[in-house]
Each structure stands twice: as structure tokens, then as C-alpha cells.
Amino acid sequence: MRQRKVGPEDARSWLLVNGARTDLFDRASESRADQIVLDIEDAVDPANKDEARAGVVEWLSRGDRSAWVRINDRSTEFWDDDVAKLAGVPGLLGVMLAKTEAGEQVTETVDRLGGSTPVLALVESALGIEEAVSIARARGAFRLAFGSGDYRRDTGTSADDLAMAYPRSRLVLASRIGGLPGPIDGPTVSSSHPVLREQTAVTVSLGLTGKLCLDPEQTPVINEVISPTPSDVAWARDFLADFEARGRVIRDGSDKPRLGRARKIERLAQTFGVEPA
């Protein structure tokens, strides 16, 4: 299995994989996705939940295999079995909790999983967006993600960038307030790479730092767009070199924010392997 070099706190591409299709797991694991998520929630018919869950547990329990798992939301009858069967599974990196609408749902999930498994809260409704700050501040919350499709169904909102700016920005602010890494945007359904590139650029412009994806072929585009550009890396390294050369002296009010940005770009460039132009 491919060893992922980008940890979940910085992960750009999060590949959702149908949890009932165990034949797809190895291919997904070998893909260029920063993280993979085996989905036993919306991707699986209720009649097949037990079989899909068992297949996920069996795959994660063999060898060096590892993944996140999207579990069913707290209000369903399936949540209890999900956390009971996944607790202690060797390859489980964390869970994505579907339709999160309260901080208590995150904390209860992490407690039932043993207290140390990270919970990625998938926010998919008007109530979830309203409670985003309390969700981000909940014990056990690792990162927020946007379930954009279900949010649109819940609110009647269009997929237009302007219409979707508020919920995305709300998750960005909540993540900052809660001290979490940047949130993960919803997926792009189109198979067109230009469309994916354009929509991922909107993701970045609003401050989100990851994106769900539905196909391994989408991952290189997402990774490229969310990474610092080579010219950004060149600027950051030049600025940091100059800062060191002048004895780390802050010259004016703009130096401090530029220093923070340069250090962040340099860290991400090293994490993602981006070289300056």
C-alpha cells in the first residue's frame, strides 16, 4: 500500500470510496489522494450496511492498510454498530461523522471509539452550519468538512459560487475559532478538469484547505491547485532569506503578516514537495 506523505491536518484531496465496493479499496489506496475515506453512509443502501461495514473492518485489519471511514450520523440506527465495530480496528485513521449538527455528537463519537480516534465532522445542513463553532470547539473534533450536496437539498440553495460562499466561509471562521486546520470543501461532481480546477480555485480563495473528491483522477488537480504555487514558494524563500539577513528585524506593520504568510508557504512547500519557480 502507498505510504501517504501528507498528514490529515494538511491533506488537500480526500477521496471518497464506496464502502460496499471492496474491490476498489486497493486502487484508491494506491492513488495520489492525500487521504482516502471508505464510505459506509450515503454510498451504501441500508439493506447492505452490515455487509459493507464488515468488509471495511476486514480490509483495515489486514497488513499495512489504513483509511478514514465515513460513518452514519448519530441520529440513525446504524451509528451505534459503526462505532462499536470500528473501535480498535488497527488501520482506522479516523472517522468522518456524517450530518454533524452538534458538538455533543462529535464528543460522543470519539468517546465510543475509545477516546483517541480523531473525528472529522461533516456539516451538511442549515443547523450544522449554524452550530459550526460549537462543533469545531467540541472535544475530539479534528477538522470540519462541507457536505455541499445535502446542504443544498436542505436549504434549497443553488450551486452558484455566491450562494455557497456563506456556508463555506462559516466553516472557515469556525475552524479558526476552534483552533482546527482549515476545512475541507465538498466535491465537484463534473468530470471536467477545467471545471474542477476552477471550483478548487474558489475553494482556496475562500480559505478552505482541502476538498472531497469522487474519483482518483481528480486528485492531481486538487493537489496542485491547493498547494502553494512555485512563484509563491520563491517569494516566501526570498522574503525569509532577507529577514534572516537583516537580523530578523521587523521594519514596518506589513512585515509581520508577510512573515507569517512566508513561513506558512515554506512549511506547506516542504510538506507537498513544491519547488520554487
N, C-alpha and C positions, 0 to 999 in steps of 0.2 A: 504494500500500500504506500501511496505517496506521503511523504512527510511534509506537513504544511509548515511553511516558514513564517507565515503571518498569523499572529495570535488573534483570538476573537475580539480583543479590545480594539484592534486596529483593522480588523477584517473588512474588506471592501465588498467582495462578492459572496453572497450566501445562497448556495444552490439548494433549492427545494427538490426533494426526490420522493416520488410516490412510495409510501411505506409498504404498500402491498406488492410492489414490484422488486422483489429481492434480486432479480436478475440485473437490475440497473445499479445496484449499490456499488459494485466494484468499479464500474465505469465512472460513476460520479466521484468516487474516492480518488481515482487517477486523474481527474480533471484539474483545470487550473483555478478552480474555485478556492478562495481563501478558506471557506468553511462549508461543510455540507450539512443539510438538515433533512433527516428522514421524517416524512410527514405521515403521521397516523391520525390526523384530524380531517380536514376537508377533503384530502385526496382519497380517503378510504370510505367506502359505503359502510353504514352502521352494522350491516349483517356480517361484514368481514373484519371488524375491528380486532377481535381476539386473535384471528389468524395473522393479521398484519403485525400486531404488537409482538406476537411470539416470534415471527420472522425477524423483526428488528432486534429483539433481545438476543436471538441466536447468532445473528451476524455480528453484533457488537461484542459478543462473548468469545469470539474466535481470533486468535493471533493478535496482530498489531492494529486491528481495525478500530476506528473511532469516528464519532459523529455527534452532532446535536440531534435531538428528536423534538419535532413539534407535537405536543400532546393536546388532548382535548381540553376545552375550557372547564373551569371549576364548577359551573352550573350543570354540567352533563353527568350522566350516569357512568361515562367512560373514564372520567378523570381519576377516580379512586383506583381503578385497575391499572391505569397508566403509571401513576406514581408508585404503586405497590410493586409492580413487575419491573420497573426500571431502576428502582433504588438499589444501589450497589453493583450495577452492571459495569464490568471493567472498562468498556470502551465508550461509556457515556460521557461526553464532554460537558453537557448541559442540556437544559430543555427550553424550548420556545413555548410559552404558555399562550394558547390561543384565546382571543377575545377577552383580554385582561381589562377589567373595569374598576378594580380597587386594589390598593396596596396590600390589603389583607390576603388577597388571592395569591399574590407573589410569595408572601411570607409563609402562608400555609403550605404552598407547594414546596418551597425549599426545606421546610421542616419535615415534611413527609418523605422527602428524598434523602434525608439524613443530615441536613444542616449545612452541607458544604458544596452541593451541586449548584452552579450558577443558573439563574432563571432569566431568560430573555423575554421581556414582556411584549407581546404582540398586541398593539392597540388598534381596534378595528371598529369602533363605534363612537357616536357623539358623546356618550357617557365616559368612555375611556379617554377621549381627548380632554374632556373637562377635568378628569381626575388624574391627568398625566403627571402633575407634580407629586402628588401623594404616591403614585405608582413608582416614580423614579426614586423617591426617598425611602421606599419600603426596604426593610431588611431582606437581603438576598437578591435584590434587583441588580442585574449585571449590565443591561443595555436595553433600550427601547427600540421597537420596530413598528413600522406602519403597515397595517393591513388595509391597503388603499381600496381594494375592491369591495370588501364588506363595509367599509366606511361609506363609500358612495351609495351602496344599497341601503344603508341605514338612514342616510341623510338626504338622499336624492340629489347629491352634488354631482356635477359633471366631472369629467376627467381633465377639464381645462386647467392649465397651469395656475391661472389666477384663482380659480375656485378651490384648488387644492393647496394653495400656499399657506392658508391659516393652519390647518391641522399639522402640516409638516413643520411650520415654524413653532407651533405649540410644543411639539416633541423636542425640537432643538432647545428651546428655552427650559423645558422641564428637565432635560438631560443635564444641562449646565447647572441648574439649581440643585439637582440631586447628586451632582458630582460624578456623573456617569460619562463614559465615552459618547461620542456623537451617535445619534440614532441611525437606524437602518431604514431606507426608503422601501416602498412597495415595489413590486415587479413591473417590468414593461412586458406587455403581452405580445406586442409585434415582434416578428422575426427579422425585421429590417434593421440592419446595423446602424444606418444613419439615424433612424428614429430612436434607437436605443442610446446612441451617442448623445443625441440632442436631449433626451429625457434625463440621462445621467448627469449632463451638464447642469440641468435645472436642480437636480438633487444637490450637487456640490454648491451651487450658488445660494441655496437656502440654508446651508450649514450642516446637512446630513452627511455622514461619512461612510455609509455602506448602502448596499442595495440588494434586495432579494432578487433572485433570478430563477427562471423556469427551465433553462436549457444550458448544458455545458458550453455551447457555442457562444453564449452571451458573456461568459466570464472574462475573456481577454479584453473586451471593450470596456466593461465596467471597471476592471482593474486599472486600465490605462487612464480613463477619464478621472477617476477618483484620486489617482496618485498625483503628487506634485509633478509639474512639467519639468523637463530638463532646464529650461530657462529660469524657472523658479529656483531650482537647485543651485544653478550658477550664481544667481543673485544672492541667495542665502549664504553660500560659502564665501563669496566676496565680502559681504557685509560682516560675517563673523571674523574673517581674517583681518579686516580693517579694525574691527572692535578690539581684537586682541593686540594689534599693532599699536594702538593708541592708549594702551594700558587700561582697557575696559572702562573708559571714561564716557559717561552719558553727556552728550553735548547739548541736547535740547529735548523738548517734550515729545518729539516724534521718535526719538531713538529707542525709548523703552518698548513701545508696542512693536516697532520693527525688529528689535532684538528677540522678543517673544515669538514673532512670526518666523524669523530666520531659524531659531532653534527648533521650532516645531517642524519646519520643512526639512531641516537636516536630519532630524530623527526619523521622519517618515521616509525620506530618501534612502536612508540606510536600511530601514525595515523592508521597503519594497524593491530595493535594488535599482533605484533611479540614478543615473549618472548625469552630470551637468552637460549642457549643450556645448 
